[in-house]
Amino acid sequence: MDGDRDGDSDSSSSSALGALGFMFDAFNATSLKTYAFSPPSGPLTLHLNVIDDTPGACISGHYLWPAASLLCDHLCSASPPLPPAPARALELGAGCGLAGILAGCLLPAGSTLAFTDHDPGVLATCERNVLATLARLPAPHPGPLVGAGYFDLPWGDLGAAGPVLEGGRFELVLGSDVIYDRDIVRPLFETIGELLKPGGRMVMSQSFEYDGETEEEIDRMCEQVGVEREVVLDTFASGDESDENKGKIQYFSKPT
C-alpha cells in the first residue's frame, strides 16, 4: 500500500487494532439464527451462528454486517446476477458467509464455491455455518456448499492468492460491506482484478455511503485493474428512507 512513513505507521496501527478485534470477537457468544429468502426457485432458510450484537468499533466478520442481507435479496431477484452455467464463485471477506451460502444454494449444478477471509476464526465460523445450513436443508444438498473451500486471503498480497486460484479464476465474486476505509480500496481492487476471469463480475453491496475521496479511489482502481463499474441499486441517491435494506449495490465486471 502506498504511503509515507507516518501513513505506514497509521496502517500498522489499524492492522493491529483489527487483529485485536478479531481476537476478542472470536470469544463473544454466538447464537444460531435463521435467515429466510425467496428466490424464484423456491423458499430457502439458512442457519448461521452470529454474534447477537451489532458490529462494534473493530472491523470484524464475526458480526453479520447489514449489506449481507441486501446482497442476498439481490441474488434472489427476478434477474439475479448469477452465471447461467456451472461457474467458479467466491465470497471475498466472507465473514459469517451469508451471501456465499445463499449463492451456493442458487448456483447451477457443477459450480464450485470458495470462501475467503483474513481471520482464521471467521473462516472457522463460516465453515460451521455452511455445515449448520446443510444439516437442515432437504436432500439432495447443493453441491457447491458440500464441496466448498475456505482460504486465508489477505487483500493486495497477490502471491497469497495462489491456493485460491488453483482451479482457475472466478466468474462470480461477492462482497458485502468490504470497504470500511479509503486505504482498503487499493488492495481490495488489486485482489478483485487478480481473481476475476475475463467476463467475470464482482457484485458488491454496502450499507453506508462512501465519501468523495473513497469514490474517486474506487474509480482510479477500476481503471488500473481493468474492470468496469455499474451501479445497479442506490437507495442513498433515491432518498428512500422507508427502504428496509437501505444501501447500494454495484457490479465490477472484467471485459472479455
N, C-alpha and C positions, 0 to 999 in steps of 0.2 A: 504494500500500500504506500502511495506517495506521501511525503510529509517531511517537515524539518524535525530536528531533534526534539523540540517541545511537543510537536504533534505525535511523534512516535511514543513519547512518554505518556501522553494522554491516551493513546491507543492501547498501550500496555496496561495502563490502569483500568481501562474499560474492560479489557480481556480478563484481568484478574478479578474484577467485580463480577463479571459474568460467570467465571468459574466458581466463585464463592456462592453465587446464587444457585448454580446447578447443584452444588454440594448440599446446601440447606434444603432446597426444594425437593430433592430426592428423598428426604426423610419426612416430608409432610404427608399427612394421612390422605389417602385417596378413597373414593367410593365408586362402585360400578354404576354407571348411568346409561340410560338408553337414549338413542337419537333416531328418530323416525323420519324417513324420507319417502317421497312418492315419485319415482322415475316412471317413464312410460311403460317399462317392463313389469311394474307392479310394486307394491309397498315393500320397503326394506327397513329393518330395525338393526342398528349397530349397537354394540356394547363396548363401552370404554371405561377404563379406570382413570379418573382425573382428580386433581386437587379441587376441592369444593369452592375455594375462594376464587376471586377474580385475579387476573395477572398482577403480580406485585411490581416493586421498583426494579428488581433484577429481571433481565430478559431471560425467560425460561420456557422451554417446551413442555414442562410438567403441567402447565395450565392449558386449558382449551381456549385458544385465542378466538375472538369474535369472528374474524374473517373466515375461519374454517367452515362455519355453518353457511356463510354467504357463498363460498366456493362450492360447497356441496349442493346447495339449491340450484346453482348454475349448472352443475353437472347433471342434474335431474330435469333440466328444462326440456322443452319440446324439441329444441335443436341443440343437443349437448355437444360440447367441443371434444368429443371422443373420436378416435380413429375408427373407421368402419371395418377395418381388417385387423387381424392379430398384430399387436404392437408391443413395443417396449415402453413402459410408463414408469415414472419415478416421482416420488414426493420429496421435495427439497426442503430442508429444515422441517422435517415431518412432525416433530413434537409428539402429540398423542396419536397422530396418524389418522385422524378422522377422514380427511379428503382422500388419502391414498386407499384406505379401507373401502370407502364407497366406490372409488374408481375400480378397485379390484373386483367388486361385485357387478360392475356395469360393463367392463371391457369385454371385447369379443373373446370367444374361446381361443386358446392358444397364445394369448397375450402373456407377457411377463411383467412383474411388478417389483420395484425396489423402493425401500425407504432409506433416506439418508438424514443424518444429523451429526453434530459435533459434540454431543453429550452422550456418553455411554449409558447413563441412567435413563435418558429419554428413549434411546433405541431399545432398551430392555422393556420399558413400559409400552412402547409401540408394538413390539412383538407379542407382549402379553395381551394387548388389546385385539390384535388380529386373532389370536387363539380364543379369546373370550367371545368374539363375534362368531367365529367358525363353529364353536361348540353349540351355539344357539340357532344357527341357520339350518334350514332343512337341506337334506342331501338332494342332488349332488352339490358338493361345496364348490365355490368358484375357484377354478384352477389358479388364477393369478395370486389369490390370497394364500392358497395352500403352499405354493412354491415361492413365496415372496422372499426377497433378500434384504438384509439390513446392513448398512455400511456407514462407517465413520467418514464424513466428508467435510473437511474444513474448506470454506469458500476461498477462492483465489489461489489455492495450492493445487495446481493442475496435475502435478505429479501424483498427488494422493487420489486422483480420480481413476487411476489405472484399474483397480479391482472392480469399480462400478461399471467401467466401460468394457469389461472383458467380453461381454456378449454383443457389443456394438453400442452405438449412440441411440438416443431415445426419440420416438415420435411425439411423446407427450411428457411434459414436466409440469408438476403442480406446486404451487407455493402460496401460503396464506399468512399474512402479516409478517412477511420475511424482511421487510425494510423497516427498521426501527431507528435508523440513524443514517445521515448522509454518507458517512465514511464506509458504510457497509455496501453501498451501491456498486463500487468498482469490483471488489472481489466477488460479489454475488453475480454480476453480469459476466465476468470472466468465466465463472463456472457454468452459467447458463449457455454461453457461447460454445463451451467445450462439450457439454452434454447433448445439445440438440443436434440431430441429424438434419441434412437439408430437407425441407418440407415439414420439419417438426415444429412444435408450438409449446411455449410456456404459457400456462394460464395462472395468473397471479391475482389474488384478492387482497384488499386492505380495508381495515375498519376505521382508519383515521386519515385525514388529509396530510399530504407532504408539503413542506414549504417550497418556495420557488427555487432555491438552490438545489434541493434534492431532485426536483423535477428536471432541472437543467442537467444535472449529473446523469440522470437516467437517459435523457436524450443523447448525451455525449457517448455514453457507454453502449447504447443501441447501435450507434454508428460505428463505434470501434470494433464491436464483436460481430457486426453484420446481422442484426435482427431488426425486424420491422414492428413498430408499436401500434396497437389499435386499442382504443378504449371502447369496451362493449357495454359497460354499465357504470354510471356515475351519479349516485344519489346526492353527493355533495353539491354537484353543479345544479341538479334539479331543485334543490332546496326542499325535498320531500321529507319533512320531519316525522311523518307518520310511518315511514318505512321501517319495519321491524329489523330487517337486516341492512341497515344503512352502511354504505361503503362503495367501493369501486372495484371493478374487475377489468383487467387488461390482458390482451394477448400479445405475446412477443414471439414472432414467427421468423424462422430462418428460411430464406428463399431457396428454391431448388436450383 
